[in-house]
């Protein structure tokens, strides 16, 4: 499994289809459970729809975790998620904007072992994040992306002062925490892994950092020096290096 993305597209597609099937099966099983619990009529499509909406709404944060895990191979294969390093993931956030994300729970399974939790994981994550920013900057420099494209990241992890030193504009508002609350089980697992112990993620501290392509290119020298300070490390099998950014289907999160 750790070498999944070195396999052929056919193998990746079979794995993605298998995980999609499991996800759909879980959705159906949950809906059946709600129907049984509420005593809904099996021949009533409205009852089925209400049962589906009930567990999706009531358990949305948990379903977000399930979705991010089981659908990650499909999102990567189809290019919905584009990986610029083993950890840095980019999605289209709208016209003229791209959003930065950390690795999915499925990626954690490929990237880390249990013994890596704590400081070793944090150092790797920081290095891979910087490598991803450098790979993204190269795409701007090579004209693959317009220089006026806005690059946006929302998180409770980064320091506002550090982000500003690297040219980002930082906004702080309560609305930025909603994404963290909606994905809280995911945040809890990944944050605890990085801390090396079970810990509650401070999602209420979420802030947004933005920079345009030209600004990111201007910071390339500083980012390269930061990467050197973080040290080099082996790239996990089956994931792209900083110099080989590619879509989910051609890499090979």
RODO-2510 file (C-alpha; in nm, 4 decimals, decimal comma):
residues 253
     n   res          X          Y          Z
     1     x     0,0000     0,0000     0,0000
     2     x     0,2841     0,2413     0,0769
     3     x     0,4059     0,2123    -0,2828
     4     x     0,0565     0,2615    -0,4274
     5     x     0,1452     0,5592    -0,6449
     6     x     0,4370     0,3805    -0,8093
     7     x     0,1882     0,1330    -0,9510
     8     x     0,0170     0,1610    -1,2876
     9     x    -0,2891     0,3793    -1,3378
    10     x    -0,4908     0,0586    -1,3673
    11     x    -0,3863    -0,0569    -1,0205
    12     x    -0,4467     0,2898    -0,8768
    13     x    -0,7895     0,2926    -1,0391
    14     x    -0,8789    -0,0476    -0,8947
    15     x    -0,7756     0,0674    -0,5460
    16     x    -0,9687     0,3933    -0,5849
    17     x    -1,2770     0,2017    -0,7021
    18     x    -1,2458    -0,0395    -0,4116
    19     x    -1,2267     0,2413    -0,1576
    20     x    -1,5185     0,4185    -0,3264
    21     x    -1,7231     0,0988    -0,2992
    22     x    -1,6461     0,0738     0,0721
    23     x    -1,7477     0,4380     0,1200
    24     x    -2,0783     0,3850    -0,0599
    25     x    -2,1361     0,0674     0,1422
    26     x    -2,0865     0,2587     0,4664
    27     x    -2,3318     0,5252     0,3524
    28     x    -2,5925     0,2630     0,2654
    29     x    -2,5397     0,0762     0,5917
    30     x    -2,5805     0,3965     0,7942
    31     x    -2,8973     0,4849     0,6055
    32     x    -3,0373     0,1352     0,6630
    33     x    -2,9578     0,1697     1,0326
    34     x    -3,1444     0,4992     1,0590
    35     x    -3,4394     0,3572     0,8660
    36     x    -3,4571     0,0627     1,1059
    37     x    -3,4206     0,2853     1,4106
    38     x    -3,6958     0,5231     1,2996
    39     x    -3,9231     0,2529     1,1598
    40     x    -3,9392     0,4097     0,8151
    41     x    -4,1276     0,2445     0,5329
    42     x    -3,8906     0,0568     0,3017
    43     x    -4,0946     0,1476    -0,0063
    44     x    -4,1009     0,5223     0,0757
    45     x    -3,8274     0,7185    -0,1101
    46     x    -3,8943     1,0235     0,1084
    47     x    -3,8164     0,8183     0,4195
    48     x    -3,4925     0,7013     0,2585
    49     x    -3,3972     1,0583     0,1754
    50     x    -3,4718     1,1795     0,5271
    51     x    -3,2731     0,8922     0,6784
    52     x    -2,9767     0,9767     0,4561
    53     x    -2,9885     1,3464     0,5440
    54     x    -3,0320     1,2698     0,9145
    55     x    -2,7080     1,0791     0,9596
    56     x    -2,5166     1,3077     0,7205
    57     x    -2,6172     1,6179     0,9150
    58     x    -2,5858     1,4730     1,2646
    59     x    -2,2542     1,2987     1,1949
    60     x    -2,1091     1,5382     0,9366
    61     x    -1,7645     1,5779     1,1035
    62     x    -1,7287     1,1985     1,1233
    63     x    -1,8407     1,1574     0,7627
    64     x    -1,5826     1,4171     0,6576
    65     x    -1,3123     1,1945     0,8087
    66     x    -1,4524     0,8877     0,6324
    67     x    -1,4760     1,0786     0,3038
    68     x    -1,1205     1,2173     0,3244
    69     x    -0,9871     0,8685     0,3914
    70     x    -1,1797     0,6514     0,1478
    71     x    -1,2081     0,9000    -0,1400
    72     x    -0,8500     1,0325    -0,1280
    73     x    -0,7211     0,7780    -0,3861
    74     x    -1,0009     0,8788    -0,6248
    75     x    -0,9449     1,2529    -0,5725
    76     x    -0,5755     1,2060    -0,6423
    77     x    -0,6269     0,9864    -0,9460
    78     x    -0,8728     1,2296    -1,1063
    79     x    -0,6623     1,5369    -1,0282
    80     x    -0,9198     1,6882    -0,7926
    81     x    -0,6307     1,7145    -0,5488
    82     x    -0,2914     1,8135    -0,6889
    83     x     0,0180     1,7256    -0,4892
    84     x     0,3210     1,9563    -0,4872
    85     x     0,5097     1,7534    -0,2281
    86     x     0,4353     1,4458    -0,0182
    87     x     0,2370     1,6669     0,2201
    88     x     0,1236     1,9854     0,0427
    89     x    -0,2020     1,9443    -0,1486
    90     x    -0,3603     2,2084    -0,3704
    91     x    -0,7216     2,2420    -0,4820
    92     x    -0,8946     2,5049    -0,6923
    93     x    -1,0724     2,7459    -0,4599
    94     x    -1,2483     2,9497    -0,7284
    95     x    -1,1543     3,1768    -1,0134
    96     x    -0,8034     3,3126    -0,9677
    97     x    -0,7452     3,1327    -0,6367
    98     x    -0,5925     2,8076    -0,5206
    99     x    -0,6179     2,6638    -0,1706
   100     x    -0,3410     2,4859     0,0173
   101     x    -0,4177     2,1832     0,2326
   102     x    -0,2278     1,9319     0,4387
   103     x    -0,2214     1,5608     0,3595
   104     x    -0,5377     1,3534     0,3948
   105     x    -0,5738     1,0784     0,6585
   106     x    -0,5113     0,8252     0,3806
   107     x    -0,1834     1,0026     0,2981
   108     x    -0,0764     0,9760     0,6615
   109     x    -0,1105     0,6000     0,6271
   110     x     0,1303     0,6093     0,3310
   111     x     0,3732     0,8697     0,4653
   112     x     0,4248     0,7735     0,8272
   113     x     0,4666     0,4839     1,0638
   114     x     0,3429     0,4906     1,4208
   115     x     0,6954     0,5451     1,5533
   116     x     0,7192     0,8703     1,3533
   117     x     0,4636     1,0512     1,5704
   118     x     0,5768     1,3659     1,7508
   119     x     0,8852     1,5651     1,6565
   120     x     0,9971     1,3436     1,3652
   121     x     0,6575     1,3889     1,2003
   122     x     0,6536     1,7651     1,2615
   123     x     0,9966     1,8109     1,1041
   124     x     0,8988     1,6103     0,7977
   125     x     0,5708     1,7977     0,7627
   126     x     0,7445     2,1365     0,7793
   127     x     1,0058     2,0310     0,5250
   128     x     0,7472     1,8877     0,2860
   129     x     0,5305     2,1984     0,3215
   130     x     0,8234     2,4228     0,2290
   131     x     0,9166     2,1919    -0,0593
   132     x     0,5598     2,2155    -0,1829
   133     x     0,5670     2,5949    -0,1738
   134     x     0,8921     2,5915    -0,3722
   135     x     0,7420     2,3574    -0,6319
   136     x     0,4393     2,5851    -0,6579
   137     x     0,6664     2,8899    -0,6978
   138     x     0,8431     2,7164    -0,9879
   139     x     0,5108     2,6682    -1,1641
   140     x     0,4462     3,0412    -1,1348
   141     x     0,7940     3,1191    -1,2656
   142     x     0,7517     2,8840    -1,5604
   143     x     0,4210     3,0444    -1,6557
   144     x     0,2035     2,7416    -1,5797
   145     x    -0,0002     2,9532    -1,3400
   146     x    -0,0811     3,3277    -1,3679
   147     x     0,1286     3,5384    -1,1328
   148     x    -0,1812     3,7181    -1,0052
   149     x    -0,3316     3,3912    -0,8761
   150     x    -0,4076     3,4095    -0,5053
   151     x    -0,2611     3,1317    -0,2902
   152     x    -0,4596     3,0784     0,0291
   153     x    -0,4094     2,8611     0,3373
   154     x    -0,6377     2,8407     0,6418
   155     x    -0,5031     2,6748     0,9555
   156     x    -0,4517     2,7043     1,3303
   157     x    -0,0970     2,5661     1,3027
   158     x     0,1136     2,8455     1,1562
   159     x     0,2286     3,1545     1,3423
   160     x     0,0915     3,4832     1,2103
   161     x     0,4308     3,6493     1,2598
   162     x     0,6154     3,3777     1,0680
   163     x     0,3645     3,3886     0,7830
   164     x     0,4048     3,7655     0,7517
   165     x     0,7840     3,7340     0,7451
   166     x     0,7462     3,5174     0,4353
   167     x     0,5261     3,7683     0,2576
   168     x     0,1810     3,6343     0,3452
   169     x    -0,1091     3,8574     0,4421
   170     x    -0,2756     3,7146     0,7529
   171     x    -0,6418     3,7526     0,8430
   172     x    -0,7885     3,6498     1,1760
   173     x    -1,1622     3,5972     1,2122
   174     x    -1,3908     3,3497     1,3840
   175     x    -1,5358     3,2275     1,0541
   176     x    -1,2066     3,0604     0,9648
   177     x    -1,2620     2,8071     1,2439
   178     x    -1,5722     2,6550     1,0815
   179     x    -1,3716     2,4339     0,8497
   180     x    -1,1828     2,2984     1,1485
   181     x    -1,5018     2,2218     1,3381
   182     x    -1,6533     2,0434     1,0367
   183     x    -1,3431     1,8246     1,0084
   184     x    -1,2723     1,8005     1,3823
   185     x    -1,2204     1,4214     1,4021
   186     x    -0,9672     1,4496     1,1192
   187     x    -0,7953     1,7444     1,2864
   188     x    -0,7873     1,5591     1,6180
   189     x    -0,6169     1,2522     1,4708
   190     x    -0,3561     1,4390     1,2656
   191     x    -0,2852     1,6949     1,5400
   192     x    -0,2451     1,4225     1,8016
   193     x    -0,0067     1,2349     1,5728
   194     x     0,2059     1,5475     1,5311
   195     x     0,2072     1,6098     1,9078
   196     x     0,2988     1,2501     1,9840
   197     x     0,0055     1,2162     2,2239
   198     x    -0,3695     1,2617     2,2247
   199     x    -0,4372     1,6348     2,2117
   200     x    -0,7286     1,8631     2,1283
   201     x    -0,6547     2,0798     1,8220
   202     x    -0,7086     2,4551     1,8831
   203     x    -0,9218     2,5042     1,5719
   204     x    -1,0705     2,8223     1,7228
   205     x    -0,7360     2,9884     1,6512
   206     x    -0,7612     2,9324     1,2777
   207     x    -0,6394     3,2151     1,0567
   208     x    -0,6032     3,2639     0,6831
   209     x    -0,2772     3,3484     0,5072
   210     x    -0,2753     3,4651     0,1451
   211     x    -0,0128     3,5609    -0,1096
   212     x    -0,0140     3,5991    -0,4862
   213     x     0,2088     3,4094    -0,7280
   214     x     0,4501     3,6999    -0,7741
   215     x     0,4878     3,7368    -0,3986
   216     x     0,5542     3,3667    -0,3560
   217     x     0,8241     3,3756    -0,6254
   218     x     0,9872     3,6696    -0,4473
   219     x     1,0162     3,4563    -0,1333
   220     x     1,1784     3,1617    -0,3083
   221     x     1,5292     3,2366    -0,1793
   222     x     1,4134     3,2568     0,1802
   223     x     1,2108     2,9384     0,1427
   224     x     1,5129     2,7553     0,0011
   225     x     1,7216     2,8628     0,2992
   226     x     1,4471     2,7445     0,5338
   227     x     1,4410     2,4083     0,3584
   228     x     1,8157     2,3774     0,4089
   229     x     1,7753     2,4561     0,7785
   230     x     1,5112     2,1856     0,8102
   231     x     1,7489     1,9381     0,6491
   232     x     1,7080     1,6904     0,3705
   233     x     1,5283     1,3640     0,4077
   234     x     1,4214     1,0698     0,1973
   235     x     1,1055     1,1057    -0,0086
   236     x     0,8575     0,8288     0,0758
   237     x     0,8080     0,5661    -0,1907
   238     x     0,5317     0,6536    -0,4324
   239     x     0,4994     1,0255    -0,3582
   240     x     0,6402     1,3171    -0,5607
   241     x     0,9459     1,5131    -0,4605
   242     x     0,9439     1,8920    -0,4505
   243     x     1,0648     1,9063    -0,8057
   244     x     0,8021     1,6795    -0,9515
   245     x     0,4681     1,8388    -0,8739
   246     x     0,1901     1,6650    -1,0547
   247     x    -0,1749     1,5902    -1,0491
   248     x    -0,3053     1,3112    -0,8368
   249     x    -0,3209     1,0895    -1,1376
   250     x     0,0322     1,1572    -1,2595
   251     x     0,2289     1,1689    -0,9380
   252     x     0,4330     0,8813    -0,8890
   253     x    -0,0042     1,3726    -0,1991
***
